[in-house]
């Protein structure tokens, strides 16, 4: 997982979801942050717009961690 990708993901999530930044750790899941399905769609759109990588909202499962999401984005960038 790239630190830069993770940092960018946290910035996206902080803008879209009202979670305290101290809870935004690589190990936390979307479910633990109470991210709803609409916010998942918005996160997917922002990842594509801001990071240039397509990650469908269906891939952003509630059990996926922020670190896992950053690793998924990095894997897509490497293609």
Backbone as a ProteinNet text record, in pm:
[ID]
protein_1_A
[PRIMARY]
XXXXXXXXXXXXXXXXXXXXXXXXXXXXXXXXXXXXXXXXXXXXXXXXXXXXXXXXXXXXXXXXXXXXXXXXXXXXXXX
[TERTIARY]
84.3	0	88.4	64.2	138.2	85.3	175.6	135.3	60.6	105.7	40.1	-103.2	-123	-257.7	-345	-292.1	-367.7	-406.2	-311.3	-338.2	-446.8	-440.3	-541.4	-678.1	-681.6	-807	-867.2	-784.3	-831.5	-887.8	-821.9	-871.9	-1008.9	-1024.5	-1153.4	-1259.7	-1228.7	-1325.3	-1359.9	-1261.3	-1286.2	-1379.7	-1369.3	-1456.9	-1599.1	-1612.4	-1743.2	-1816.7	-1745.4	-1805.4	-1760.4	-1850	-1823.5	-1758.8	-1660.4	-1591.4	-1476.4	-1454.5	-1340.3	-1210.3	-1120.6	-997.4	-912.4	-925.4	-847.4	-896	-1015.3	-1067.2	-1025.7	-972	-933.9	-794	-789.2	-664.2	-666	-551.2	-548.2	-629.4	-646.7	-715	-866.4	-918.4	-1062.4	-1137.7	-1255.5	-1338.3	-1442.8	-1499.6	-1608.3	-1726	-1753	-1863	-1839.1	-1715.5	-1683.3	-1699.2	-1686.4	-1703.9	-1848.7	-1935.8	-2076.7	-2094.4	-2014.4	-2025.4	-2142	-2238.6	-2354.9	-2330.2	-2424.6	-2406	-2396.7	-2468.5	-2459.8	-2320.4	-2266.4	-2131.6	-2029	-2052.4	-1962.7	-1958.6	-2074.9	-2081.2	-2002.1	-2021.1	-1950.2	-1798.7	-1756.9	-1614.1	-1558.8	-1632.8	-1591.4	-1572.2	-1665.9	-1658.7	-1537.8	-1515.6	-1402.1	-1268.1	-1260.7	-1136.5	-1105.3	-1208	-1185.1	-1145.9	-1216.2	-1188.8	-1054.9	-1026.7	-907.4	-781.1	-797.7	-680.7	-666.4	-766.7	-758.8	-768.9	-831.2	-843.4	-990.4	-1035.9	-1174.4	-1184.2	-1258.6	-1293.4	-1444.7	-1514	-1659.5	-1707.3	-1817.8	-1869.8	-1902.6	-1932.7	-1959.9	-1834.3	-1717.2	-1591.4	-1561	-1622.9	-1599.9	-1695.2	-1663.6	-1746.4	-1733.7	-1838.6	-1832.9	-1716.1	-1671.4	-1562.7	-1424	-1417.3	-1288.5	-1228.4	-1100.3	-1031.6	-984.8	-951.4	-896.8	-761.9	-681	-553.6	-574.3	-674	-706.6	-755.5	-830.6	-879.1	-762.2	-668.8	-550.4	-467.9	-455.8	-382.1	-452.4	-585.8	-663.3	-638.9	-638.8	-612.8	-472.2	-373.8	-235.4	-223.6	-294.6	-290.3	-348	-451.2	-511.4	-418.6	-347.9	-253.7	-139.6	-102.1	12.2	-18.3	-144.5	-181.7	-140.6
-117.9	0	123.7	211.1	336.2	434.5	497.1	595.6	710.7	751	860.2	822.6	702.3	657.4	653	598.7	591.5	731.9	823.9	961.7	1024.9	1003.7	1058	995.7	867.4	800.5	857.5	879.3	937.6	1077.6	1155.4	1289.6	1281.6	1188.2	1170.1	1132.3	1035.8	989.3	1099	1176.1	1285.1	1389.9	1413.4	1510.7	1458.4	1329.7	1272.1	1214	1181.3	1112.9	1182.5	1197.9	1275.1	1191.4	1111.1	1028.6	1108.4	1094.5	1161	1109.5	1200.5	1162	1066.5	1067.8	974.9	830.3	811.1	675.8	625.3	712.3	674	613.5	483	409	302.5	249.8	146.5	21.8	-7	-129	-115.7	6.3	25.5	-10.4	-70.4	-107.9	0.4	-5.6	87.4	66.2	-59.2	-89	-25.3	-33.1	26.3	178	236.9	382	419.2	317.7	339.1	409	368.6	424.5	354.6	433.8	374.7	355.9	291.4	256.1	380.1	484.9	607.7	669.3	670.2	723.2	636.2	504	414.3	452.9	485.6	528.9	658	752	879.6	859.2	768.9	739.4	683	591.6	531.5	638.6	731.1	839.7	929	961.3	1048.2	979.6	848	774.5	784.8	764.8	772.3	913.4	1012.2	1151	1201.5	1175.6	1232.1	1149.2	1015.8	928.3	862.7	878.3	824.3	673.2	611.2	466	429.8	330.7	286.6	176.2	204	105.6	114.4	11.2	13	8.9	76.9	80.6	-59.2	-152.9	-290.3	-358.3	-308	-362.3	-307.5	-197.4	-135	-197	-318.1	-392.5	-334.2	-350.8	-299.5	-355.6	-478.2	-541.1	-501.9	-424.6	-381.7	-273.2	-286.9	-185.9	-70.7	39.1	151.3	113	37.7	-9.7	-102.3	-188.2	-278.1	-202.4	-97.1	-13.9	56.2	109.7	174.9	74.6	-49.1	-152.9	-187.1	-190.8	-215.8	-105.6	18.7	132.6	122.9	92.4	78.1	-32.8	-142.6	-253.3	-210.2	-129.8	-80	19.3	99.5	195.6	123.7	7.4	-67.1	-133.4	-143.3	-208.5	-128.5
0	0	0	-94.4	-102.1	2.1	75.1	175.2	108.9	-9.1	-81	-117	-169.7	-204.8	-81.1	27.4	151.8	200.2	197.2	239.9	154.1	23.2	-66.6	-38.9	-9.8	23.1	150.6	251.2	377.5	353.2	268.6	236.9	169.6	76.4	8.9	111.3	196.4	295.3	395.8	436.2	532	472.8	342.5	276.7	262	238.2	206.7	326.7	430.8	545	672.6	764.7	885.6	996.3	960.1	1059.8	1120.3	1250	1312	1249.8	1217.2	1148.8	1231.5	1363.7	1445	1429.3	1373.8	1347.8	1209.5	1125.3	989.2	990.4	1017	1021.9	912.5	873.9	769.2	803.8	932.8	975.9	985.5	985.4	1004.2	875.6	892.9	777.7	751.5	632	600	694	731.3	823.9	960.3	1008.4	1138.7	1137.1	1019.2	1005.1	973.1	963.4	929.1	794.9	696.3	561.7	491.9	445.1	379.1	229.6	162.7	21.4	-68.3	-37.8	-117.4	-106.9	13.2	32.3	-39.4	-43.4	-117.7	-265.5	-322.5	-462.7	-479.4	-387.8	-394.6	-381.7	-294.4	-278.6	-409.2	-469.5	-596.8	-704.2	-712.1	-811.1	-784	-657.2	-622.2	-646.2	-622.2	-649.9	-798.7	-880.7	-1025.5	-1067.3	-1016.5	-1054	-1001	-874	-810.4	-832.4	-843	-852.3	-988.9	-1074.3	-1209.5	-1218.5	-1118.1	-1112.1	-1094.6	-1170.9	-1158	-1054	-948.8	-846.9	-831.8	-873.4	-867.9	-723.1	-699.3	-562.8	-511.1	-600.8	-557.3	-501.8	-536.4	-483.1	-344.4	-309.9	-179.6	-77.5	-38.3	55.5	196	277.3	415.3	496	464	540.7	491	383.1	328.2	416.2	445.8	527.6	438.5	501.8	425	364.7	438.4	385.3	266.3	274.9	164.3	42.9	66.3	-43.3	-111.8	-33	-90.2	-171.3	-122	-195.2	-326.1	-324.7	-447.3	-549.7	-502.7	-591.9	-649.7	-565.7	-613	-717.8	-696.3	-791.7	-926.7	-923.2	-1047.5	-1116.3	-1039.8	-1097.2	-1167.6	-1116	-1168.7	-1303.3	-1337.8	-1464.7	-1583.1
[MASK]
+++++++++++++++++++++++++++++++++++++++++++++++++++++++++++++++++++++++++++++++

